Amino acid sequence: MSVTNARRSFLAICHAYWRNQGDVNFSGKYYNVENGKLNTPFVSTERTFPELYIAGNSSAANTSSMTQGSCWMQLPDTPERVASRSRQVLCRKAKR
């Protein structure tokens, strides 16, 4: 099982529920949802989904935080690696 692909699928389903645009249908390798409903919708005037903190030092965690999350939490590492990964995130955010 690819954790990255399973996480992407799971978060895609969550975002579909949070958009609150009717029944959710999803068919994938890891999850299948048919006519799913969320009886307690996410409601906010400031954002379209709850704060999602995605942690990890992998590039997959970094990418997921930028495309499907709110915040990337890097695990402790050397100052050089923290600086390098942080620059990557800031560059991606600037391109948005």
Residue pairs with C-beta under 8 A, 6 or more apart in sequence:
1 30
3 60
4 60
4 64
5 29
5 30
6 30
6 31
7 60
7 64
8 64
8 68
9 26
9 28
9 29
9 30
9 31
10 30
10 31
11 52
11 64
11 68
11 69
12 26
12 68
13 24
13 26
13 31
13 33
13 36
14 49
15 49
15 68
16 24
16 26
17 24
17 36
17 38
17 41
17 42
18 38
18 41
18 42
18 48
18 49
18 50
19 48
20 38
20 41
20 42
23 35
23 36
23 37
24 33
24 35
24 36
24 37
24 38
25 33
25 34
25 35
25 36
26 32
26 33
26 36
27 33
42 48
42 49
42 50
44 50
47 70
49 70
51 70
51 71
52 65
52 68
52 69
52 70
52 71
53 65
53 69
53 70
53 71
53 72
53 73
54 61
54 64
54 65
54 68
54 69
54 71
54 72
54 73
55 61
55 72
55 73
55 74
55 75
56 62
56 73
56 74
56 75
57 74
57 75
57 77
57 81
57 85
61 72
62 72
62 85
62 88
62 89
65 71
65 72
65 73
65 89
66 72
66 89
66 92
66 93
72 89
74 82
74 85
74 86
77 85
